[in-house]
Amino acid sequence: MEVERIKRGGKQLKNEFRNRIKGYIAAAFGLVAGLAWNEAIRSSIEYIFPLDKNSIWAKFIYAILLTIVLVIVTIYINRILSDDEKE
């Protein structure tokens, strides 16, 4: 029985390891996509509103607007996922 328990533990560890690696890879891809979108949005803002590129106010406005949008999106995603878990 001890051997079976060790085998099950090894399989569980292997599955957990694979799941973590998949999560880390997905997070890395998400980071790369986020950085690409960040650059695209920044370039669009600079094109539409040509300001001094080192303007601190433009950077703060961009950060505030981006934070507001991301908070709204996160709340929406959490609501969708929590509704799915209840079903």
MDAnalysis code that builds the backbone (N, CA, C; Angstrom):
import MDAnalysis as mda
import numpy as np

u = mda.Universe.empty(261, n_residues=87, atom_resindex=np.repeat(np.arange(87), 3), trajectory=True)
u.add_TopologyAttr("name", ["N", "CA", "C"] * 87)
u.add_TopologyAttr("resid", np.arange(1, 88))
u.add_TopologyAttr("resname", ["MET", "GLU", "VAL", "GLU", "ARG", "ILE", "LYS", "ARG", "GLY", "GLY", "LYS", "GLN", "LEU", "LYS", "ASN", "GLU", "PHE", "ARG", "ASN", "ARG", "ILE", "LYS", "GLY", "TYR", "ILE", "ALA", "ALA", "ALA", "PHE", "GLY", "LEU", "VAL", "ALA", "GLY", "LEU", "ALA", "TRP", "ASN", "GLU", "ALA", "ILE", "ARG", "SER", "SER", "ILE", "GLU", "TYR", "ILE", "PHE", "PRO", "LEU", "ASP", "LYS", "ASN", "SER", "ILE", "TRP", "ALA", "LYS", "PHE", "ILE", "TYR", "ALA", "ILE", "LEU", "LEU", "THR", "ILE", "VAL", "LEU", "VAL", "ILE", "VAL", "THR", "ILE", "TYR", "ILE", "ASN", "ARG", "ILE", "LEU", "SER", "ASP", "ASP", "GLU", "LYS", "GLU"])
u.atoms.positions = np.array([
    [0.805, -1.188, 0.000],
    [0.000, 0.000, 0.000],
    [0.859, 1.268, 0.000],
    [1.963, 1.242, 0.660],
    [2.845, 2.406, 0.745],
    [3.369, 2.777, -0.640],
    [3.667, 1.765, -1.454],
    [4.176, 2.008, -2.803],
    [3.108, 2.695, -3.639],
    [1.860, 2.264, -3.529],
    [0.762, 2.877, -4.278],
    [0.580, 4.337, -3.877],
    [0.670, 4.592, -2.594],
    [0.512, 5.961, -2.114],
    [1.629, 6.858, -2.644],
    [2.830, 6.334, -2.710],
    [3.962, 7.093, -3.241],
    [3.763, 7.359, -4.730],
    [3.276, 6.344, -5.470],
    [3.021, 6.516, -6.906],
    [1.950, 7.581, -7.136],
    [0.870, 7.526, -6.344],
    [-0.192, 8.530, -6.478],
    [0.341, 9.927, -6.161],
    [1.156, 10.014, -5.135],
    [1.758, 11.306, -4.780],
    [2.651, 11.825, -5.888],
    [3.396, 10.915, -6.507],
    [4.264, 11.303, -7.627],
    [3.452, 11.786, -8.817],
    [2.348, 11.103, -9.101],
    [1.491, 11.528, -10.211],
    [0.851, 12.884, -9.921],
    [0.411, 13.071, -8.683],
    [-0.183, 14.354, -8.310],
    [0.842, 15.482, -8.422],
    [2.058, 15.211, -7.978],
    [3.120, 16.204, -8.073],
    [3.421, 16.532, -9.534],
    [3.467, 15.514, -10.370],
    [3.731, 15.708, -11.799],
    [2.627, 16.548, -12.432],
    [1.363, 16.249, -12.102],
    [0.244, 17.011, -12.653],
    [0.274, 18.459, -12.163],
    [0.557, 18.634, -10.889],
    [0.641, 19.988, -10.333],
    [1.767, 20.769, -10.995],
    [2.895, 20.131, -11.222],
    [4.031, 20.767, -11.878],
    [3.647, 21.202, -13.289],
    [3.006, 20.312, -14.036],
    [2.579, 20.642, -15.406],
    [1.582, 21.791, -15.411],
    [0.627, 21.757, -14.483],
    [-0.361, 22.829, -14.430],
    [0.289, 24.175, -14.113],
    [1.243, 24.164, -13.206],
    [1.945, 25.409, -12.865],
    [2.730, 25.930, -14.064],
    [3.428, 25.030, -14.753],
    [4.206, 25.443, -15.925],
    [3.281, 26.031, -16.986],
    [2.131, 25.389, -17.230],
    [1.162, 25.925, -18.202],
    [0.702, 27.314, -17.777],
    [0.446, 27.481, -16.503],
    [0.020, 28.792, -16.007],
    [1.086, 29.852, -16.189],
    [2.331, 29.502, -15.914],
    [3.429, 30.458, -16.065],
    [3.636, 30.834, -17.523],
    [3.534, 29.858, -18.405],
    [3.679, 30.139, -19.838],
    [2.547, 31.042, -20.314],
    [1.322, 30.744, -19.897],
    [0.182, 31.582, -20.279],
    [0.355, 33.004, -19.735],
    [0.837, 33.130, -18.510],
    [1.072, 34.457, -17.929],
    [2.147, 35.212, -18.707],
    [3.185, 34.508, -19.139],
    [4.243, 35.150, -19.919],
    [3.698, 35.649, -21.255],
    [2.878, 34.834, -21.915],
    [2.268, 35.274, -23.165],
    [1.341, 36.465, -22.928],
    [0.615, 36.439, -21.827],
    [-0.250, 37.563, -21.481],
    [0.545, 38.835, -21.250],
    [1.688, 38.712, -20.602],
    [2.556, 39.868, -20.377],
    [3.061, 40.439, -21.694],
    [3.480, 39.584, -22.596],
    [3.970, 40.040, -23.897],
    [2.848, 40.742, -24.662],
    [1.648, 40.154, -24.647],
    [0.516, 40.784, -25.325],
    [0.169, 42.115, -24.674],
    [0.213, 42.161, -23.341],
    [-0.071, 43.404, -22.638],
    [0.928, 44.497, -22.975],
    [2.186, 44.149, -23.068],
    [3.204, 45.129, -23.437],
    [3.006, 45.630, -24.862],
    [2.610, 44.739, -25.761],
    [2.346, 45.138, -27.146],
    [1.160, 46.110, -27.201],
    [0.098, 45.776, -26.453],
    [-1.070, 46.661, -26.416],
    [-0.713, 47.997, -25.779],
    [0.096, 47.969, -24.743],
    [0.516, 49.200, -24.085],
    [1.212, 50.119, -25.082],
    [2.112, 49.566, -25.846],
    [2.843, 50.361, -26.830],
    [1.912, 50.884, -27.924],
    [0.969, 50.053, -28.359],
    [0.022, 50.476, -29.390],
    [-0.870, 51.611, -28.887],
    [-1.357, 51.481, -27.665],
    [-2.224, 52.523, -27.101],
    [-1.441, 53.810, -26.886],
    [-0.241, 53.700, -26.379],
    [0.582, 54.899, -26.167],
    [0.867, 55.602, -27.477],
    [1.180, 54.832, -28.518],
    [1.444, 55.433, -29.823],
    [0.203, 56.106, -30.379],
    [-0.958, 55.488, -30.172],
    [-2.208, 56.077, -30.643],
    [-2.498, 57.392, -29.930],
    [-2.288, 57.422, -28.631],
    [-2.520, 58.648, -27.869],
    [-1.563, 59.748, -28.322],
    [-0.314, 59.397, -28.527],
    [0.660, 60.390, -28.987],
    [0.322, 60.886, -30.385],
    [-0.257, 60.032, -31.219],
    [-0.637, 60.420, -32.578],
    [-1.852, 61.352, -32.542],
    [-2.843, 60.995, -31.723],
    [-4.080, 61.778, -31.658],
    [-3.862, 63.084, -30.904],
    [-3.137, 63.018, -29.794],
    [-2.863, 64.195, -28.962],
    [-1.362, 64.429, -28.906],
    [-0.823, 65.097, -29.906],
    [0.635, 65.289, -29.917],
    [1.076, 66.227, -28.794],
    [1.542, 65.639, -27.733],
    [2.057, 66.382, -26.591],
    [3.560, 66.169, -26.505],
    [4.168, 66.916, -25.639],
    [5.579, 66.691, -25.357],
    [5.745, 65.264, -24.849],
    [6.624, 64.496, -25.447],
    [6.747, 63.074, -25.094],
    [7.163, 62.868, -23.646],
    [7.787, 63.841, -23.047],
    [8.208, 63.707, -21.656],
    [7.244, 64.395, -20.700],
    [6.068, 64.726, -21.191],
    [5.084, 65.392, -20.362],
    [4.590, 64.447, -19.269],
    [4.825, 64.833, -18.038],
    [4.442, 63.973, -16.914],
    [2.927, 63.917, -16.780],
    [2.223, 64.993, -17.142],
    [0.765, 65.003, -17.020],
    [0.133, 64.006, -17.969],
    [0.665, 63.910, -19.178],
    [0.128, 62.951, -20.139],
    [0.321, 61.524, -19.628],
    [1.438, 61.271, -18.993],
    [1.701, 59.934, -18.460],
    [0.766, 59.606, -17.295],
    [0.507, 60.597, -16.431],
    [-0.412, 60.369, -15.318],
    [-1.845, 60.144, -15.811],
    [-2.257, 60.938, -16.780],
    [-3.612, 60.762, -17.336],
    [-3.739, 59.393, -17.964],
    [-2.740, 58.986, -18.716],
    [-2.751, 57.656, -19.332],
    [-2.821, 56.569, -18.259],
    [-2.037, 56.694, -17.209],
    [-2.026, 55.683, -16.145],
    [-3.371, 55.634, -15.414],
    [-3.958, 56.781, -15.156],
    [-5.248, 56.817, -14.465],
    [-6.341, 56.203, -15.319],
    [-6.408, 56.605, -16.587],
    [-7.429, 56.039, -17.475],
    [-7.261, 54.538, -17.648],
    [-6.034, 54.103, -17.810],
    [-5.771, 52.671, -17.964],
    [-6.162, 51.913, -16.705],
    [-5.873, 52.473, -15.546],
    [-6.244, 51.826, -14.284],
    [-7.751, 51.704, -14.157],
    [-8.475, 52.751, -14.495],
    [-9.939, 52.709, -14.416],
    [-10.493, 51.640, -15.344],
    [-10.008, 51.594, -16.560],
    [-10.487, 50.588, -17.518],
    [-10.173, 49.186, -17.020],
    [-8.976, 48.967, -16.514],
    [-8.592, 47.635, -16.049],
    [-9.381, 47.210, -14.814],
    [-9.701, 48.135, -13.943],
    [-10.521, 47.793, -12.779],
    [-11.921, 47.376, -13.226],
    [-12.496, 48.119, -14.154],
    [-13.829, 47.773, -14.666],
    [-13.815, 46.408, -15.343],
    [-12.823, 46.156, -16.168],
    [-12.719, 44.864, -16.858],
    [-12.530, 43.736, -15.852],
    [-11.707, 43.947, -14.835],
    [-11.474, 42.918, -13.826],
    [-12.747, 42.612, -13.045],
    [-13.492, 43.637, -12.671],
    [-14.759, 43.414, -11.972],
    [-15.714, 42.617, -12.843],
    [-15.803, 42.973, -14.103],
    [-16.683, 42.273, -15.039],
    [-16.275, 40.804, -15.183],
    [-14.983, 40.544, -15.332],
    [-14.503, 39.165, -15.470],
    [-14.777, 38.367, -14.205],
    [-14.550, 38.970, -13.043],
    [-14.827, 38.276, -11.778],
    [-16.299, 37.927, -11.646],
    [-17.178, 38.823, -12.072],
    [-18.616, 38.535, -12.020],
    [-18.977, 37.374, -12.938],
    [-18.403, 37.367, -14.127],
    [-18.693, 36.273, -15.072],
    [-18.206, 34.950, -14.502],
    [-16.988, 34.919, -13.986],
    [-16.426, 33.678, -13.466],
    [-17.160, 33.212, -12.215],
    [-17.568, 34.139, -11.358],
    [-18.282, 33.735, -10.154],
    [-19.678, 33.206, -10.499],
    [-20.300, 33.739, -11.546],
    [-21.589, 33.223, -11.987],
    [-21.445, 31.809, -12.547],
    [-20.345, 31.574, -13.267],
    [-20.102, 30.235, -13.812],
    [-19.866, 29.217, -12.706],
    [-19.191, 29.636, -11.635],
    [-18.892, 28.718, -10.520],
    [-20.169, 28.357, -9.752],
    [-21.140, 29.274, -9.700],
    [-22.378, 29.020, -8.969],
    [-23.240, 27.988, -9.676],
    [-23.125, 27.910, -10.991],
    [-23.968, 26.978, -11.753],
    [-23.536, 25.551, -11.639],
])
